[in-house]
Amino acid sequence: MRWRGPILIVAIVILTGCAVCRHRVLSDYAWAVEEGYQPEIVLYTTTPATQAIALWIWNGHIQVSVGDKWVSYGSLRDEPEYPLGTYCWRMNLDQYIEWLSDYKILSKEPYIERPEWPRCKKVDDR
C-alpha cells in the first residue's frame, strides 16, 4: 500500500498539467510583450509518445512563440516544451480569449481530426 502516495502525486501532476499551460501561457505572453516582442499563442497537438507519457489524458499543449523561438517560463528557447504533433493553431491574444471562453464546450466534444485543421509543418514553414 506504500506505492499509492507516489502514484497519487504523479496523477495529480498529470491531471493539472493542462490547466497550468492554459493559464501560464498568459504570463509568458505578457513577458514577451514587456520584452518588446510580438508574440503569438500556439495551440498544438503533441506526439503519440508525449500522449502516452500523459497516459492519453492530454493530446495537446499551448505555448507562446516569438518568431522561430518558444517562450517557456519567461525565457526564449529554441524548441517547444513538447514535440509538435500533427496540428498547430496560431492565435493572437483576442483569439485565445475567445477560444478560452469556448473551452469547456470544446473539451467535451469528441476528438475527431478534420481535414481543414492546419498542419504544424505549414505553420512552421511560414
N, C-alpha and C positions, 0 to 999 in steps of 0.2 A: 504494500500500500504506500510505500515511501515515494514511489515514482509519480504519484498524482500531482504533487507540487510543481515539479519542472514541466510536466505536460500542460498543466493549467496555465503556467506563465507563458509558455510558447503559444498556446491557443489564444490567450488574451492579446499578445503582441500581434499575431496574425489577424485577429478579428478587428483590432483597432487600426491596423495599418492603413486602410483606405481612408478612413475618417481623418487620419492625420495628414495624408498627402493632399486631400481636398482643401484643407484649411491652411496647411503650410505653404501651399503654392501662392497664397495671397501675400504672406510675408516675404517670400522670395521675389515676387513681382514688385512689391514696394521697395525692396532693397535695390533691385535693378533700376527702377525709376530714379531713386535717390542718387545712384551712381552715374546717372546720365545716359543709361542705355534705353533702347526701345524694345522692351521685352514682349514676348508672345507666350501664351499659355498653350501647352501641348498636351492633349489627352491622347494616350496611345495604348494599344493592346500590347501585352507582353508576350514573350515566347512561351512555348509549351513547357520548357524546363523551369522557367520562373513560376509559371502557374502551378506546376507540380510541387515546387517548394512551398507555395502558399496553400497546399492541399486543395487546389482547384476552387478555392473560395473566391479569389480575385483573378480577373483576367486582364486588368489594365492598370495604368498608372497615370498620374498627371504631374507635370513639371514645367518650369519656366525655361524658355530658351532665349538666347540673345545671339542672333546670327547663327553661327555653327557651334556655339558653346551652350552649355547647360548650367543652370543655376541650381545649386544644392546648398542649403543652409547658409545663404549669404556669401557664396563664393562661386567663381566660374570653374567649370570642369569641361574636359574635352569630350566626355562620354555621358550619356544619360545614366540615371541611377540604376535602371534595369535595361536589359537589351530590348530594343524596339521590336515589337511583333509585326503583324501584317498591316495594321491600320493606324493612322495618325490624324488627329484633327487639331488644327491651329486656330486659336481664337484670341481676340483682344479681351480686355477686362470686362467690357459690357456684355460681350457674347458669353463669357464664362459665368457671369452673374445670372444671365438668362438661363444657361444650362443648369446652374445650381438650383434655380427655382423649380425646375422640372425634374431634378434628380430623383426624388422619392418615387415619382411616377415611372420614370425611365428605368429605374433599378428593379422594378417589379416585372417588367416585360421580359419575355424570353430572349436569350442571346441568339439572334439569327443574323448571320452575316448578310450584308446587302451589297449588290454589285456597284452601287453609287458611292460606297464608302471610299474615302481617299486612302490610297496605299502609302505606307511610310516612305517607300522609295521615291515616289513623286514629290512628297513633302520635302525630303532632304535634298533632292536634286534641284531645288528652286534656283 
